[in-house]
Amino acid sequence: MKKKKTTKKLKHLEYEGNTISETKKYVLIKTRNGVKIKILKR
C-alpha cells in the first residue's frame, strides 16, 4: 500500500479491487504504521 497524505477524514467509499469485492464498503483508518482498511457489513 502506498502512503497517502490525508488532511480530511475519509468517508465511506466504494472500492474496486482484487481483494475487496465491488459491493462492499470500507473505511480507511489512519495508523502509525500506515492505513488500515475496515470493511463494513450491511
VMD Tcl script that builds the backbone (N, CA, C; Angstrom):
set m [mol new atoms 126]
animate dup $m
set s [atomselect $m all]
$s set {name element resname resid chain x y z} {
  {N N MET 1 A 0.833 -1.199 0.000}
  {CA C MET 1 A 0.000 0.000 0.000}
  {C C MET 1 A 0.870 1.251 0.000}
  {N N LYS 2 A 0.461 2.202 -0.775}
  {CA C LYS 2 A 1.192 3.452 -0.807}
  {C C LYS 2 A 0.661 4.370 0.285}
  {N N LYS 3 A 1.565 5.118 0.895}
  {CA C LYS 3 A 1.137 6.058 1.918}
  {C C LYS 3 A 0.601 7.324 1.251}
  {N N LYS 4 A -0.566 7.759 1.690}
  {CA C LYS 4 A -1.150 8.968 1.127}
  {C C LYS 4 A -1.291 10.000 2.229}
  {N N LYS 5 A -0.992 11.254 1.908}
  {CA C LYS 5 A -1.164 12.315 2.883}
  {C C LYS 5 A -2.614 12.765 2.848}
  {N N THR 6 A -3.294 12.588 3.975}
  {CA C THR 6 A -4.706 12.957 4.011}
  {C C THR 6 A -4.919 13.986 5.104}
  {N N THR 7 A -5.581 15.062 4.753}
  {CA C THR 7 A -5.853 16.100 5.731}
  {C C THR 7 A -7.274 15.987 6.252}
  {N N LYS 8 A -8.163 15.441 5.415}
  {CA C LYS 8 A -9.552 15.295 5.824}
  {C C LYS 8 A -9.821 13.844 6.157}
  {N N LYS 9 A -10.809 13.608 7.015}
  {CA C LYS 9 A -11.203 12.239 7.310}
  {C C LYS 9 A -11.983 11.690 6.132}
  {N N LEU 10 A -11.679 10.444 5.776}
  {CA C LEU 10 A -12.335 9.852 4.621}
  {C C LEU 10 A -13.671 9.250 5.035}
  {N N LYS 11 A -14.684 9.515 4.228}
  {CA C LYS 11 A -15.997 8.929 4.487}
  {C C LYS 11 A -16.065 7.575 3.797}
  {N N HIS 12 A -17.215 6.911 3.918}
  {CA C HIS 12 A -17.389 5.596 3.312}
  {C C HIS 12 A -17.199 5.703 1.805}
  {N N LEU 13 A -16.380 4.827 1.275}
  {CA C LEU 13 A -16.116 4.849 -0.164}
  {C C LEU 13 A -16.385 3.481 -0.753}
  {N N GLU 14 A -16.686 3.463 -2.024}
  {CA C GLU 14 A -16.806 2.193 -2.725}
  {C C GLU 14 A -15.472 1.913 -3.416}
  {N N TYR 15 A -14.924 0.748 -3.177}
  {CA C TYR 15 A -13.588 0.434 -3.666}
  {C C TYR 15 A -13.645 -0.775 -4.587}
  {N N GLU 16 A -13.042 -0.638 -5.739}
  {CA C GLU 16 A -12.945 -1.769 -6.650}
  {C C GLU 16 A -11.517 -2.284 -6.646}
  {N N GLY 17 A -11.357 -3.549 -6.312}
  {CA C GLY 17 A -10.009 -4.101 -6.256}
  {C C GLY 17 A -10.039 -5.602 -6.348}
  {N N ASN 18 A -8.858 -6.203 -6.311}
  {CA C ASN 18 A -8.770 -7.650 -6.424}
  {C C ASN 18 A -9.168 -8.329 -5.119}
  {N N THR 19 A -8.796 -7.711 -3.992}
  {CA C THR 19 A -9.012 -8.363 -2.712}
  {C C THR 19 A -10.356 -7.983 -2.111}
  {N N ILE 20 A -10.910 -6.856 -2.541}
  {CA C ILE 20 A -12.169 -6.395 -1.971}
  {C C ILE 20 A -13.232 -6.391 -3.050}
  {N N SER 21 A -14.399 -6.943 -2.726}
  {CA C SER 21 A -15.457 -7.009 -3.723}
  {C C SER 21 A -16.031 -5.624 -3.971}
  {N N GLU 22 A -16.678 -5.462 -5.105}
  {CA C GLU 22 A -17.127 -4.141 -5.524}
  {C C GLU 22 A -18.246 -3.617 -4.645}
  {N N THR 23 A -19.102 -4.501 -4.163}
  {CA C THR 23 A -20.296 -4.047 -3.470}
  {C C THR 23 A -20.011 -3.680 -2.014}
  {N N LYS 24 A -18.929 -4.213 -1.451}
  {CA C LYS 24 A -18.634 -3.931 -0.041}
  {C C LYS 24 A -18.117 -2.513 0.121}
  {N N LYS 25 A -18.415 -1.919 1.269}
  {CA C LYS 25 A -17.918 -0.579 1.552}
  {C C LYS 25 A -16.849 -0.677 2.630}
  {N N TYR 26 A -15.916 0.257 2.612}
  {CA C TYR 26 A -14.827 0.187 3.565}
  {C C TYR 26 A -14.453 1.580 4.055}
  {N N VAL 27 A -13.758 1.597 5.174}
  {CA C VAL 27 A -13.295 2.855 5.738}
  {C C VAL 27 A -11.785 2.782 5.910}
  {N N LEU 28 A -11.115 3.866 5.551}
  {CA C LEU 28 A -9.667 3.913 5.756}
  {C C LEU 28 A -9.379 4.500 7.121}
  {N N ILE 29 A -8.617 3.763 7.933}
  {CA C ILE 29 A -8.279 4.227 9.270}
  {C C ILE 29 A -6.787 4.529 9.316}
  {N N LYS 30 A -6.462 5.744 9.730}
  {CA C LYS 30 A -5.052 6.129 9.804}
  {C C LYS 30 A -4.403 5.524 11.049}
  {N N THR 31 A -3.239 4.905 10.874}
  {CA C THR 31 A -2.476 4.380 11.996}
  {C C THR 31 A -1.038 4.850 11.871}
  {N N ARG 32 A -0.252 4.587 12.896}
  {CA C ARG 32 A 1.157 4.999 12.854}
  {C C ARG 32 A 1.906 4.255 11.757}
  {N N ASN 33 A 1.548 2.975 11.577}
  {CA C ASN 33 A 2.251 2.166 10.585}
  {C C ASN 33 A 1.814 2.481 9.169}
  {N N GLY 34 A 0.553 2.911 9.019}
  {CA C GLY 34 A 0.077 3.188 7.670}
  {C C GLY 34 A -1.421 3.374 7.670}
  {N N VAL 35 A -2.082 2.714 6.744}
  {CA C VAL 35 A -3.534 2.845 6.624}
  {C C VAL 35 A -4.166 1.471 6.722}
  {N N LYS 36 A -5.183 1.361 7.575}
  {CA C LYS 36 A -5.916 0.105 7.691}
  {C C LYS 36 A -7.219 0.221 6.943}
  {N N ILE 37 A -7.667 -0.893 6.393}
  {CA C ILE 37 A -8.960 -0.909 5.717}
  {C C ILE 37 A -9.948 -1.678 6.576}
  {N N LYS 38 A -11.025 -1.008 6.977}
  {CA C LYS 38 A -12.063 -1.660 7.759}
  {C C LYS 38 A -13.275 -1.859 6.870}
  {N N ILE 39 A -13.686 -3.114 6.720}
  {CA C ILE 39 A -14.819 -3.416 5.851}
  {C C ILE 39 A -16.095 -3.430 6.677}
  {N N LEU 40 A -17.106 -2.722 6.187}
  {CA C LEU 40 A -18.369 -2.641 6.907}
  {C C LEU 40 A -19.360 -3.638 6.334}
  {N N LYS 41 A -20.054 -4.348 7.246}
  {CA C LYS 41 A -21.101 -5.271 6.800}
  {C C LYS 41 A -22.428 -4.547 6.844}
  {N N ARG 42 A -23.276 -4.850 5.877}
  {CA C ARG 42 A -24.591 -4.215 5.856}
  {C C ARG 42 A -25.526 -4.939 6.789}
}
mol reanalyze $m
mol bondsrecalc $m
mol representation Tube
mol addrep $m
